[in-house]
């Protein structure tokens, strides 16, 4: 192995449960890349809310135990398996689909989920690219049928996916409205593409959104917390409007009649269900946006591997998101 090492530090999950089941171990065997795979020395790994759902055992998609969480990695190619011609040792890369898990010093990924990391971005920003930006584009265009001139509401816009959605929607000519729960979050949303932002902790914020949207209403809502907001979302939609459910932490009761007169729709979003062709389209958008200069991830709280349990608690229970949460490995 090119590293000259046989073991590494990595976070392991041996049972589903709370953040305390995340165990940092120092003697985990170094993964070995097979054909069409690469070994990446991890510099930073993004933390996504879905990883807390998977860890708890409440998500529909459950990995075999034990496992190492983490998908969004940025780092350097350390070794390549057979038939890999697109990357060489030392290349800076990011990925959104690790095979062996990203909460680790090294990870293996399939070469078709690995992309070059532009010199315009550092490793922290690289670790904020994959899931957030691919999800945003998938929700807006591949599933949401967004069009220039339409109005999009990003409900929970100050986190990784929210910031990505604001940047992409603004670049593609949509009117962008966002919500956040803190003054800092609201300012961050405005700096990253939103035309107007609302504090979703204020009682009258829905009225403010309705007044801003006017009689036409909202064409697309990118929803990060459907179990709280979905019923209200339906009341905000324009005729033919779409709610794209990116995140939900439980059930909610709605009145189906609220979808009928406007012929609105509720659509679930998961990158796990995206095709290779769709992911390739997402990648092309991300790489072009970086090159053009309008795509710039907003990174947020940073944690070492030793504090991964604290990070998992904070991403769910913090007062408000402020950019992409990260694990810094080296």
C-alpha positions in Angstrom: 0.0 0.0 0.0 1.3 3.5 -0.9 0.7 4.8 2.6 3.0 2.3 4.2 0.4 1.8 6.9 -1.9 -1.1 7.7 -4.3 0.7 10.2 -5.9 4.1 10.6 -8.2 6.0 12.9 -11.9 5.8 12.0 -15.3 6.2 13.6 -17.2 2.9 13.8 -20.8 2.1 14.6 -21.5 -1.3 16.1 -25.1 -0.8 17.0 -27.9 1.7 16.0 -28.7 4.3 18.6 -27.9 7.8 19.8 -24.7 9.8 19.1 -22.9 7.7 21.8 -22.7 4.7 19.5 -20.2 6.6 17.4 -16.9 5.0 18.5 -13.5 6.4 17.4 -11.0 3.6 17.0 -7.3 3.8 16.2 -6.7 0.3 14.8 -9.1 0.1 11.9 -7.7 -1.8 8.9 -6.8 0.5 6.0 -9.2 -0.1 3.1 -7.7 -1.3 -0.1 -9.1 0.0 -3.5 -10.3 -2.7 -5.9 -10.7 -2.3 -9.7 -12.2 1.1 -10.6 -11.8 2.4 -7.1 -9.4 4.9 -5.4 -8.0 5.3 -1.9 -8.4 8.9 -0.7 -6.5 10.5 2.2 -9.3 12.4 3.9 -8.7 16.0 4.8 -12.3 17.0 5.6 -15.7 15.2 5.7 -19.1 16.8 5.6 -21.7 15.9 8.1 -25.2 15.5 6.8 -28.5 15.2 8.9 -29.3 11.9 7.1 -26.2 10.3 8.7 -27.9 10.9 12.1 -31.0 9.1 10.9 -29.1 6.2 9.6 -27.0 6.0 12.8 -30.2 5.9 14.9 -31.6 3.0 12.8 -34.8 5.0 11.9 -33.9 5.5 8.2 -35.2 3.2 5.5 -31.7 2.5 4.3 -29.7 0.7 6.9 -26.0 -0.3 6.4 -24.7 -3.6 7.7 -23.0 -3.3 11.1 -20.4 -2.4 11.9 -19.9 0.5 9.5 -18.2 3.9 9.2 -20.5 6.9 8.4 -19.7 9.7 6.0 -20.1 10.3 2.3 -18.9 13.9 1.5 -15.1 13.7 1.5 -12.4 16.0 0.2 -8.8 14.9 0.1 -5.9 13.5 -2.0 -5.6 10.4 -4.1 -3.3 8.0 -2.2 -3.7 4.9 -4.4 -5.7 3.7 -7.3 -7.1 0.2 -8.2 -6.9 -1.5 -11.6 -8.3 0.3 -14.6 -8.3 3.7 -13.0 -7.0 6.2 -15.6 -8.8 9.5 -14.7 -6.8 10.1 -11.5 -3.3 9.7 -10.2 -1.6 9.8 -6.8 -1.6 13.3 -5.4 -4.7 14.6 -7.2 -7.0 16.8 -5.1 -10.5 15.3 -5.3 -14.0 15.3 -3.7 -16.6 12.6 -3.6 -20.2 12.1 -2.4 -20.2 8.4 -2.3 -17.6 6.6 -0.2 -17.6 2.9 0.0 -15.8 2.4 3.3 -17.0 5.6 5.0 -15.7 9.2 5.3 -15.4 9.6 9.1 -11.9 8.2 8.8 -8.3 9.1 7.9 -8.6 7.2 4.6 -11.5 6.1 2.5 -12.2 4.1 -0.6 -14.6 5.4 -3.3 -15.8 4.3 -6.7 -14.1 6.3 -9.4 -17.4 7.3 -11.0 -18.3 9.2 -7.7 -15.0 11.0 -7.5 -14.4 14.4 -9.1 -11.4 16.8 -9.4 -11.3 19.5 -6.7 -10.6 22.9 -8.2 -7.7 24.9 -6.9 -10.2 27.7 -6.3 -11.6 25.7 -3.3 -9.9 24.4 -0.2 -10.5 20.9 1.3 -13.2 22.2 3.7 -15.1 23.7 0.8 -14.6 20.5 -1.1 -16.2 18.5 1.6 -19.3 20.8 1.4 -19.9 20.1 -2.3 -21.2 16.6 -2.8 -24.5 15.9 -1.0 -25.6 19.6 -0.7 -25.1 20.7 -4.3 -26.1 17.5 -5.9 -29.2 17.4 -3.8 -30.0 21.0 -4.6 -29.8 20.6 -8.3 -31.6 17.2 -8.2 -34.5 18.8 -6.2 -34.7 22.0 -8.2 -34.4 20.8 -11.8 -34.3 17.0 -12.2 -37.3 16.4 -9.9 -38.7 19.9 -9.4 -38.8 21.1 -13.0 -37.7 24.6 -12.0 -37.7 27.3 -14.6 -36.1 30.7 -14.8 -38.5 33.4 -13.6 -40.3 31.1 -11.1 -40.2 31.8 -7.3 -38.6 29.3 -5.0 -38.8 29.2 -1.2 -35.9 27.5 0.5 -37.4 26.5 3.9 -34.4 26.2 6.1 -31.8 27.9 3.9 -28.8 28.5 6.1 -27.5 24.9 6.1 -25.5 23.1 3.5 -28.3 22.1 1.1 -30.1 25.4 1.7 -27.1 27.6 0.8 -26.4 25.4 -2.3 -30.0 25.8 -3.4 -29.9 29.5 -3.0 -26.8 29.8 -5.1 -28.0 27.5 -7.9 -31.5 29.0 -8.1 -30.1 32.5 -8.2 -27.6 31.6 -11.0 -30.4 30.0 -13.0 -32.7 33.0 -12.9 -35.2 32.1 -10.2 -36.6 34.6 -7.6 -35.1 33.2 -4.3 -36.8 33.4 -0.9 -35.2 31.8 2.1 -35.9 31.2 5.8 -33.5 30.9 8.7 -33.8 30.8 12.5 -31.1 33.3 13.6 -29.9 36.7 12.5 -26.5 35.2 11.5 -28.3 32.6 9.4 -30.5 35.2 7.7 -27.4 37.2 6.8 -25.7 34.1 5.5 -28.7 33.3 3.3 -28.8 36.8 1.8 -25.0 36.7 1.1 -25.5 33.5 -0.9 -28.2 34.3 -3.4 -31.5 34.9 -1.7 -33.5 38.0 -2.8 -35.2 38.1 0.6 -35.1 36.1 3.8 -37.5 35.5 6.7 -37.0 34.5 10.3 -39.0 31.2 10.7 -39.1 31.7 14.4 -41.4 34.7 14.1 -45.1 34.0 14.3 -46.0 36.1 11.3 -43.3 34.9 8.9 -45.7 33.0 6.8 -47.8 36.1 6.3 -44.7 38.0 5.3 -43.9 35.3 2.7 -47.4 35.4 1.3 -47.2 39.2 1.0 -43.8 39.0 -0.8 -44.9 36.2 -3.1 -48.2 38.0 -4.0 -51.3 36.5 -5.5 -49.3 34.1 -7.7 -47.7 32.3 -4.8 -44.6 30.1 -4.6 -43.8 27.8 -7.5 -41.3 25.5 -5.7 -40.6 25.0 -2.0 -37.4 23.1 -1.1 -38.4 21.7 2.3 -35.8 20.7 4.9 -38.2 19.9 7.8 -41.4 18.5 6.3 -42.7 17.1 9.5 -43.1 20.7 10.8 -43.8 22.7 7.7 -45.5 20.6 5.1 -49.1 21.6 5.9 -48.2 25.3 5.7 -46.2 24.8 2.6 -49.3 23.6 0.7 -51.0 26.9 1.6 -48.1 28.9 0.1 -48.0 27.2 -3.3 -49.0 28.7 -6.6 -51.2 26.8 -9.1 -49.1 23.8 -10.2 -46.7 24.4 -7.3 -44.3 21.7 -6.0 -43.0 20.9 -2.5 -39.7 19.1 -2.7 -39.1 17.1 0.5 -35.4 17.1 1.2 -35.7 16.4 4.9 -38.2 15.2 7.5 -37.8 14.0 11.1 -41.2 12.4 11.6 -44.9 12.2 10.5 -47.3 15.1 9.9 -51.0 15.3 9.2 -52.1 17.3 6.1 -55.4 17.8 4.3 -55.1 16.4 0.7 -57.7 18.9 -0.4 -55.1 21.6 -0.1 -53.4 20.1 -3.2 -56.5 19.7 -5.3 -57.7 23.2 -6.3 -54.1 24.3 -7.2 -53.2 20.8 -8.6 -50.0 21.0 -6.5 -47.7 18.1 -5.8 -45.5 16.8 -3.0 -42.3 15.1 -4.2 -39.8 13.2 -2.2 -36.1 13.7 -2.9 -33.2 11.2 -2.2 -29.8 11.1 -4.0 -29.7 7.4 -3.2 -32.4 7.0 -5.9 -30.7 9.2 -8.5 -29.4 7.5 -11.7 -25.8 7.6 -12.8 -26.9 9.9 -15.6 -28.5 12.3 -13.2 -25.5 12.3 -10.9 -23.3 13.0 -13.9 -25.5 16.0 -14.8 -25.2 17.2 -11.2 -21.4 16.9 -11.4 -21.3 18.9 -14.6 -23.3 21.7 -13.0 -21.1 21.8 -9.9 -17.8 21.8 -11.8 -19.1 24.6 -14.2 -20.4 26.7 -11.3 -17.0 26.5 -9.5 -15.2 27.5 -12.7 -17.6 30.4 -13.4 -17.2 31.6 -9.8 -20.8 31.7 -8.6 -20.6 28.4 -6.7 -18.8 28.8 -3.4 -19.7 26.5 -0.5 -20.3 28.2 2.9 -18.6 26.1 5.6 -19.8 26.1 9.1 -18.9 24.5 12.5 -15.8 22.3 12.5 -15.1 19.3 14.7 -12.2 16.8 15.1 -12.9 13.1 14.9 -12.8 12.9 18.7 -15.9 15.1 18.9 -18.0 13.4 16.3 -20.8 12.5 18.8 -21.0 16.2 19.7 -21.3 17.1 16.1 -24.2 14.6 15.6 -26.0 16.2 18.5 -25.4 19.7 17.3 -26.6 19.2 13.7 -30.0 18.1 15.0 -30.4 20.3 18.1 -28.6 23.6 17.3 -30.5 26.8 17.3 -29.9 27.3 13.6 -27.6 26.1 10.8 -24.7 28.2 9.7 -23.2 26.6 6.6 -21.9 23.1 6.1 -20.9 21.2 9.3 -17.5 19.5 8.9 -15.2 16.9 10.4 -11.5 17.9 10.0 -9.3 14.9 9.7 -5.9 16.3 9.0 
